[in-house]
Amino acid sequence: MKTITKTKKQYELWLNSISPAQGHEDWIIGGKIQMLYMWKNQYGTAIRKHDPIRFQVGYEDWKRN
């Protein structure tokens, strides 16, 4: 049986698709409000760039599910 490989890019795109509402406290990443990413609804990209440990932990958990 062939398993589907889940990539970090897929995880980032999935996070982008479920971005929190603008102005939500989840947009405070790395101690700063990530306005540019918030306007573009790029939550996954913001997490990957500004909190890589959080991104990696989430990615590992996402792969298991």
Summary of the structure (lengths in Angstrom):
residues: 65
radius of gyration: 12.5
end to end distance: 17.5
largest distance: 44.6
contacts: 150
relative contact order: 0.20
helix: 62%
strand: 6%
